[in-house]
Structures are given as structure tokens and as C-alpha cells.
Amino acid sequence: MPKSRFLAALLLVASICQAQDVHPITKRRIAQVMGPGGADWLVRPERVEEEHPDEALDALKIPKGATVADIGAGVGYFTWRLADRVGPKGIVYGEDIQQVMLDMLDRNMKERHLSNVRPVLGTIDDPKLPKDAVDLILLVDVYHEFSEPQKMLARMRESLKPGGRLVLLEYRGEDPKVPIKLEHKMTIKQVRAELEPANLTFVESIEILPQQHILIFRK
């Protein structure tokens, strides 16, 4: 191949990769997915003080017997908290795209003697949830990592019951004092710009956490 054509091909590949790395609507840079090497960070003791996970879930008022999904569940840090709240008659789908994470989640649930959690191996464009079956979908610091956000939103909306809620916890992109890389933070404006075209209705932003938004949408 002539050198000029080779360079042109490289530029084309680079432009395609760059296009895939940003959201088509807001042009924000999409963050990389955390691998199993970050499992210890997910359960760090200081996370309770930094994120107030129980306070966040209390604000959602999840009823007993509900069917909920923890998307990007990792090792189950929020999954077991959800399982406690919905009770034995409820269901929690703990979804992740990495089987290693799900294996750790499954062990953690068994250690806590929780039998109402169903691990689900999803893909980058489909969480593999049942349709019209879920009362609440929770995404904790994970939406900004979706490489196929529009496809994921479409599939998640399909899985929600009529009036079901989709809730994002995202570090506040509006606040430069939040000590997180820019691609791991989102503003309310960004989130609404990306989710509302997916036919999800913005309900409210709850601002009770030290560093994160709680953003609630409905089907």
C-alpha cells in the first residue's frame, strides 16, 4: 500500500475510534469500564462516608416486594443493600458485563445469605433484563461508562414497568471541587440531554449526597 494511502487509513481509523469515544449528543468523553482489578476500591471502607449509600437508597423509598435492577453492579456493593430493602418477596437483578465481577457478586450474596438476587451477564448494548418487569433500575457511577448509551437506554426502558423509575447516581460535573476525573462526572444538563431523547421523563434531582447527584427519570 502506498504510504499516502496507509496514512489516510490510519487517520480514518483514528477518527472512527474518536467518534466512538464521545457521546453523539453532548460530545462528552466516555469513560473506560472498571475491570476486576478495581474490586477492592468498590468496597473500600471510606466509601460509606464519601457516598452515603444507605441515605441515597432511603431517598428512593423502595417498597418491599419490588423488582429492581442494579446495572453495572460490580461485586454487589449496592446489590445487597437493595436486596435487604425489597425483602424476600422482591427480586434484585445484579447486572454486569464482566463474568468475573458477577462471580464475586454471587459469592458476596451467598455470604450474606441473600436468595433474592439474580446475577445477569449483560452486554455493552443490552442489560438482558426481562421486558416490562422492573420497578426501578439503579445505575451508580456507571452510566458515564456506557460505550453504547443509546442502545442501553432503549433496552432498559423496555424492561421497566409503566411508570417505572430509572435512577442515576453520578458525581457532580458542575463542581470542580469533586476530586474525580472529568470523564467520570456528569452535569444535570448532560444527563437530561442524553436521557430525555430516549423517551425517559425527568422527575427530579435529589441533592443530599456529599458529591453525587441522584437523578430520577420515569418511563
C-alpha positions as CSV (number, residue, x, y, z in Angstrom):
1,M,0.0,0.0,0.0
2,P,1.4,3.5,-0.9
3,K,2.5,5.5,2.1
4,S,-0.2,8.2,1.5
5,R,-3.0,5.6,1.4
6,F,-1.6,4.0,4.6
7,L,-1.6,7.3,6.4
8,A,-5.1,8.1,5.2
9,A,-6.3,4.7,6.5
10,L,-4.7,5.4,9.9
11,L,-6.4,8.8,10.1
12,L,-9.8,7.2,9.2
13,V,-9.4,4.5,12.0
14,A,-8.4,7.2,14.5
15,S,-11.4,9.3,13.6
16,I,-13.8,6.4,14.0
17,C,-12.3,5.5,17.3
18,Q,-12.5,9.1,18.5
19,A,-16.2,9.2,17.4
20,Q,-16.9,6.1,19.4
21,D,-15.3,7.6,22.5
22,V,-17.7,10.6,22.8
23,H,-21.4,10.8,23.2
24,P,-23.2,11.8,20.0
25,I,-25.4,14.3,21.7
26,T,-23.3,16.0,24.4
27,K,-19.9,15.2,23.0
28,R,-18.7,14.2,26.5
29,R,-15.8,11.7,26.6
30,I,-17.0,8.2,27.6
31,A,-15.0,6.8,30.5
32,Q,-13.4,3.3,30.4
33,V,-15.2,0.5,32.2
34,M,-13.6,-0.5,35.6
35,G,-12.2,-4.0,35.5
36,P,-11.9,-6.6,38.2
37,G,-8.7,-5.0,39.4
38,G,-10.9,-2.3,40.9
39,A,-13.0,-4.6,43.0
40,D,-11.2,-3.7,46.2
41,W,-11.8,0.0,45.5
42,L,-15.6,-0.7,45.2
43,V,-15.7,-2.0,48.8
44,R,-13.3,0.5,50.4
45,P,-14.3,1.3,54.0
46,E,-14.3,5.1,53.4
47,R,-17.0,4.7,50.6
48,V,-19.7,4.9,53.2
49,E,-18.6,8.3,54.3
50,E,-17.9,9.5,50.8
51,E,-21.1,8.4,49.1
52,H,-23.7,7.7,51.9
53,P,-25.1,4.7,50.0
54,D,-27.9,4.0,52.5
55,E,-29.0,7.6,52.6
56,A,-29.2,7.5,48.8
57,L,-31.4,4.4,48.8
58,D,-33.6,5.7,51.6
59,A,-34.3,8.7,49.4
60,L,-35.7,6.4,46.7
61,K,-38.3,4.9,49.1
62,I,-38.1,1.4,47.5
63,P,-41.1,-0.7,48.6
64,K,-41.0,-4.3,49.9
65,G,-41.6,-6.8,47.2
66,A,-40.3,-4.5,44.4
67,T,-38.3,-5.8,41.4
68,V,-35.2,-3.8,40.9
69,A,-32.1,-3.9,38.8
70,D,-28.5,-2.8,39.8
71,I,-26.8,-2.1,36.4
72,G,-23.0,-2.3,36.5
73,A,-23.4,-4.0,39.9
74,G,-19.7,-5.0,40.1
75,V,-19.2,-7.0,43.3
76,G,-22.6,-6.1,44.7
77,Y,-21.9,-3.1,47.0
78,F,-25.4,-1.7,46.2
79,T,-27.0,-5.0,45.3
80,W,-27.1,-6.4,48.8
81,R,-28.5,-3.1,50.1
82,L,-31.2,-3.3,47.5
83,A,-31.9,-7.0,48.4
84,D,-32.4,-6.0,52.0
85,R,-34.9,-3.3,51.1
86,V,-37.1,-5.3,48.7
87,G,-37.1,-8.3,51.1
88,P,-37.5,-12.0,50.3
89,K,-40.6,-11.4,48.1
90,G,-38.7,-8.9,46.0
91,I,-36.2,-9.5,43.2
92,V,-32.8,-7.8,42.5
93,Y,-31.1,-8.3,39.2
94,G,-27.4,-7.7,39.7
95,E,-26.2,-7.0,36.2
96,D,-22.6,-6.6,34.9
97,I,-20.8,-7.2,31.6
98,Q,-17.9,-9.0,33.3
99,Q,-18.4,-12.5,34.5
100,V,-15.5,-12.2,37.0
101,M,-17.4,-9.4,38.7
102,L,-20.6,-11.4,38.8
103,D,-18.7,-14.4,40.3
104,M,-17.6,-12.1,43.1
105,L,-21.1,-10.7,43.5
106,D,-22.5,-14.2,43.7
107,R,-20.1,-15.1,46.5
108,N,-20.9,-11.9,48.4
109,M,-24.6,-12.5,48.2
110,K,-24.2,-16.1,49.4
111,E,-22.1,-14.9,52.3
112,R,-24.9,-12.6,53.3
113,H,-27.5,-15.4,52.8
114,L,-29.4,-13.4,50.3
115,S,-31.5,-15.6,48.0
116,N,-33.4,-12.9,46.1
117,V,-30.5,-11.7,43.9
118,R,-30.3,-12.9,40.3
119,P,-26.9,-12.3,38.7
120,V,-27.2,-11.3,35.0
121,L,-24.4,-11.2,32.4
122,G,-25.3,-8.3,30.1
123,T,-23.5,-6.9,27.0
124,I,-22.3,-3.4,26.1
125,D,-25.7,-2.7,24.4
126,D,-28.2,-4.9,26.3
127,P,-28.5,-5.5,30.0
128,K,-30.5,-8.6,29.3
129,L,-33.4,-7.8,31.7
130,P,-37.0,-9.1,31.2
131,K,-39.3,-6.7,29.5
132,D,-42.0,-4.7,31.4
133,A,-40.9,-6.3,34.6
134,V,-38.7,-3.9,36.6
135,D,-40.0,-1.2,39.0
136,L,-36.6,0.5,39.4
137,I,-33.3,0.5,37.6
138,L,-30.3,1.9,39.5
139,L,-27.1,3.0,37.9
140,V,-24.4,4.0,40.4
141,D,-21.5,5.8,38.8
142,V,-21.8,3.6,35.7
143,Y,-23.9,5.4,33.0
144,H,-20.9,7.5,32.0
145,E,-19.0,4.3,31.1
146,F,-21.6,3.1,28.6
147,S,-20.0,2.7,25.2
148,E,-23.5,2.2,23.6
149,P,-25.6,4.5,25.8
150,Q,-28.5,5.0,23.4
151,K,-28.9,1.2,22.9
152,M,-28.6,0.6,26.6
153,L,-31.3,3.2,27.4
154,A,-33.7,1.7,24.9
155,R,-33.3,-1.8,26.3
156,M,-33.6,-0.5,29.9
157,R,-36.7,1.4,29.1
158,E,-38.2,-1.8,27.6
159,S,-37.5,-3.6,30.9
160,L,-39.3,-1.0,33.0
161,K,-42.9,-1.4,34.0
162,P,-45.2,1.5,33.0
163,G,-44.2,4.4,35.4
164,G,-41.1,2.6,36.4
165,R,-38.1,4.6,37.5
166,L,-34.6,4.8,36.2
167,V,-32.2,6.4,38.7
168,L,-28.6,7.6,38.1
169,L,-26.1,8.4,40.8
170,E,-23.3,10.5,39.1
171,Y,-20.6,12.6,40.6
172,R,-21.5,16.3,40.1
173,G,-19.8,17.6,36.9
174,E,-20.8,21.2,37.9
175,D,-18.5,21.1,40.9
176,P,-14.7,21.4,40.2
177,K,-14.1,20.5,43.9
178,V,-15.3,16.9,43.4
179,P,-12.0,15.0,43.2
180,I,-12.9,12.8,40.2
181,K,-11.6,12.9,36.6
182,L,-13.9,14.9,34.3
183,E,-15.0,11.9,32.3
184,H,-16.3,10.2,35.5
185,K,-18.5,13.2,36.4
186,M,-21.7,14.4,34.7
187,T,-23.8,17.6,35.0
188,I,-27.6,17.5,35.3
189,K,-27.8,19.3,31.9
190,Q,-25.7,16.5,30.3
191,V,-27.8,13.7,31.8
192,R,-31.1,15.2,30.7
193,A,-29.8,15.9,27.2
194,E,-28.9,12.3,26.8
195,L,-31.8,10.5,28.6
196,E,-34.8,12.6,27.5
197,P,-34.4,11.7,23.8
198,A,-34.8,8.1,24.9
199,N,-38.4,8.9,26.0
200,L,-37.5,9.0,29.7
201,T,-39.1,11.8,31.7
202,F,-37.0,13.7,34.1
203,V,-38.7,13.8,37.6
204,E,-36.2,15.4,39.9
205,S,-32.6,15.7,41.1
206,I,-32.1,14.9,44.8
207,E,-29.1,16.8,46.2
208,I,-28.5,15.2,49.6
209,L,-25.2,13.4,49.0
210,P,-21.7,14.8,49.6
211,Q,-20.5,14.6,45.9
212,Q,-23.2,13.0,43.7
213,H,-26.5,13.8,42.0
214,I,-29.4,11.4,42.5
215,L,-31.2,11.8,39.1
216,I,-34.7,10.3,38.7
217,F,-36.4,9.5,35.4
218,R,-39.7,7.7,34.7
219,K,-40.8,5.6,31.8
